[in-house]
Amino acid sequence: MKAAVIDLGTNTFHLIIADLTPLGVEVIYKTNLPVQLGQGRINENLIIPEAFERGIEALKGFKKEIDAQQVTIVRAIATSAVRSAGNGKDFVIAALRIAGIAIEVISGEDEAAYIFNGVKATGVISQQSLIMDIGGGSTEFIICNQDGPLWKKSYNIGAARLLQAYFHSDPMSNEEQSAIQKHLDQKLADLLAACQKYQPQILVGSAGAFETFAAMLLEGIDLKTISSASFDIEQYRSLAERLIASAHAERVLMPNLIPLRVDMIVIAAILTNYILDKTGLKAISLSTYDLKMGVLYRIWSDQKFESSK
């Protein structure tokens, strides 16, 4: 049977279609669109009309592909941008009425749980780990081991939110960087306490910005063909320093840095540096599997359970 998952992220909408068999999940189609649902006023909890329209148009296109591939199960998952927007319910209603897509708006806790499912499916979790998923609207953290999550939480400190609130200079000023760090100090005290308690040994970055870091650091890597990778932390530190110090026009010319992330990658680097500095973690791995793969594996496990009754 075929299953489709739509991940309605704050920056990007993703569609992934897979064949589900007793042996597992085989992805047969995936695409994404830079919808930028959080454009302009995410910190005011509003989806602006232009972003609203882009989102609906993207879903209409996804629905055509889903119908063409005769998909049996469809799950459309909305996260921070829709969850927090005052007109998020209006978007959900319009998606069903105009595009024929029924959207589930999930909590931050559920989002973190799906991210763990996706990352676990790569096999990258071999020790006490801290998973970090930097979204546009929120960032999720999961402390875990091979047996499951030990602690997890979603925070409204996504790259789009921080960019709109703090990133007004080009390059970013020291004052803006300090303001972000003070904000993180206020928001992430319980995460740092949990890290002291559980002592993770490695940072596992879930897709998104971490794929960009990997693409810029690992020469010749094809992210479409791998589920996980490791990169040298000192090389990451050097790249992060270069990204944060650079102007927009310089980043536009950097290889393997997609237009959507030209500015948000600076925020992602500051967030990642903060976590490495505060936790003392000395190793980073990438999982190319994230929320959408976590949802797919949940669908697969549910089907497998039902078929074994």
N, C-alpha and C positions, 0 to 999 in steps of 0.2 A: 504494500500500500504506500501511497505518497502522502507526505505531510509537509505543510508549509508553515513557516514562522515569519511573522513580520515584527521587527523590532523598531518601534517608533522612538528613536533617540532624539535628544534635544537638538543635535546638529544634523544627524544623518538618519534616514529611514533605510532599513535593510530588509531584503526579502531573501529567504533561503528555502529551498525545496529539496527534500530528501526522500529516497526510497527506504522504507523501514522493513526489515526482514528479521527473522529469528536470530540471525547472526549479528545484527547491528544496524547502524545508520550510515547510509551512503549519500553524501550530498551530490545532487545532480545539476543544481542550478543555484546561482546566487547573484545578486545585484544590489546596488545601493544608490541612493540619491541624496545630495547635500541640501536637504529641505530647510535647514536652519530654523526650526520651529521656535527656538528661543531668541530669534533676532530682535535686537533693539530694546525689548522691555521685559526680559525674563525676570529681572529682580523686582519688577512691579507685578509679577504673576499674571502676565497677559500675553496671549498669542496675538500678534498684530495681524491685521487683515491679509497682508501680502503673504505672510508665513502660513496663515490658516489655509489660504487658497493653494499654496504650493503643496502643503500636506495632503489636501484632498486630491489634488491632481496626481500626486505620487501614488496614492492608494488606488486610484482608478486604474493606473497603469499596472500596478501589482495584481489587481483583481483579474485583468485580462490574461496575464501570464499564468495565474493560478488556474483559471478556467481552461486555458489552452492545454495545460499539463494534466488536467483531470485529477486534481488533488482531492483527497478524501477528507483530510483533517486540516483545518486552518486555525492558527492561533495568532492573534495580533496583540502584542504586548506594548502598552504605553507606560512610560516611566516619568521622570521628574518634570519635564516641561508640561505635559498634560496633567499630571497629578497635582501640580501646584497652581496651575493657571485658573483664574476666576472663570474664564470661558472654556475651560477644558471639557466640561460636560457638553457644551455646544459643539465642540469638535468631534466628540464621540458620537453624538446624534447625527451630525452631518456625514461622518464617515460611513455609517450604516445606511443612511437614506440615499446618499449620492453615489458612494463607491461600493456599497454592498459588503463592507468590512465591519464585522463586530469586534470592537476593541475592548480588551480587558485592561483596566488601569490598576496596576499592582502597587503594593506598598514598597517602601525601601527595603524592608526586611525580606520580602519575597524576591525582590530584585537581587539582593546579595545571595540568597539561597540558589537562585538560578545560575548566577555567575559561578558559584562554587561548583555546581553540577557540570557546567561547561568546562571549567579548568580541570576538574578531576578527570574528565574523559580523555584528556591528553596524556595522562600518566605522569605529568610533570611533578606532582606532589609526592615526594619521596621522603620528606622530613617535615618538621614543624615549619610552617610557611605563613607568610603574610601576603594574601592576595590583595591587589589594588586595582580597581577599575575606575579610570578617570573618564566620566561622562561630561556632557555639556552642562547638564543641570545639577547632577549629583556625582559624588565619588563614593564608591563602596569599598569597605575593608572587611576581609574575612581572615581570621586567624584559624588555621586548620592543620590537620595531619591526614594521613591516608584514610583514617577511619571516619573523618567528617569534620564539620566546623566546630571549633571550640568557642568562638566569639565572632559576632558579625554585626555590622552597623552601616547604614547609609547616611551620608551627610550632604547637605545642600551647599557644597563647595565645588561644584562642577566648573569646568574651564570657561564656559560661556558666562556663567554668573560672575566669576572672578575677573574675567576680561572686561566685562561691561562696568564693573564697579571700580577697578583699580588701574587698568592699563590705558593710560592717556598720553604717555610720552613715547617718543620714538628716537632711540631705543628706550626701553622701560627704565625709569629712573630708580636710583637707590631708595628714594623715599617711598615709591610705589611698591618696591619689593619688600621693604620693611613693613609697610602697612598690611600686605598679604600675610607675612609671617606672624604678625601680631594677631591677625584674624584667625589664623590656623591655631595659634596658641590657645585662643579662647574656645575654639570649636572642638579641638582634637585631644583634649586632656584625658578623656576616658579611653580613647584608643591607645595613647601612650602608656597609660596605666595597665591596660590589658596586655600590651606587648611586654611590659616588665614582668607581668605575671606568667605569661605563657612562653616567652623567650623564643619567638620565631627565628629561624636561622637564615632564611632567604626571602627576598621580595619577589613575588610572581606578579608581573604586570599583565593584565588581561586586555588583549587586543588594543584597538584605538591608538592612543599616543605611543604605547609601547611597541606597536608594529612599526610606527614611524621611526622611533629610536633604532629598532633593529635594522630597518631598511637602510638607515644612514650609517650604521656601524658595521654591518656584516656584508661585505662586498659579495655580490653575485647571488645573494639569497633570494629565493622565490617564495614569498610568504604564502602564496596560494597553494603550495605543495607541502607545507609543514604544519604541524600542530603546536610545536614548541621549539624554543631555542634558548641558548644562554648567551649573554654578552659580558665582556670584561667591564668591571665596575669603574676602573680608572679611565677607560676609553669613553664610557658613558659620561663620567664627570667632565671630561674635556669637551665632549659634544654639548652637554648642558650649559657649560660656561660660555661656549661660543654662541649658542642660541639665545641665551638671556642677554648677552652683550650686543647682539646684532640689531640692526635696523630692519624694518619691514622689507625695504628694497633689496637688502642683502639676502634675507631669507627666501625671497621669491626665486632667487637664482640657485639656491642650494639643491643639489640632486636628491631625489627621493623624498622631497617634502611637498605633499600635495597642497593645492591652494586652500582647501578648507582649514588646514592646520597651520598655515603660515604664521598666524598670530597666536592661536591657541596652544601651539607647541611650547611657547615660552612659559605660559601658565603651567602646562603639564610638567615642564622641567623644574619649575620652582616647587611645585607640589611634591614631585618625586625626590628632589634634593632635601626637602624638609623632612620627609619620612626617613630617608637614609641617615640624615644628620641626627635626628632625634632618637632613632632606634639603634643606631650603630650597625645596621645590617651591611654585610660586605659582599653579597652576591645578588645578582638579578637574573631572573629567567623570564621569558616571554611565553604566554599562552595565546595562540591565535583563536582559541575557542573562548567564547564569552557568554553573555546572557542568551543569545539566540540558540547557540548550540546546547546550552543547558536546558532550554525549553524543549528542544528536539529530543534530547535524551530522556526527558521526563515523559514525553509522549510515547517514545519507544518503550520505556519500562512499563508504562501503564498498559500498552497493547500486549506486551509480552506476558504480563501478569494475567490479563483477561483471557489470553489464548491458552493459558495453562490451567484454567479452572476445570 
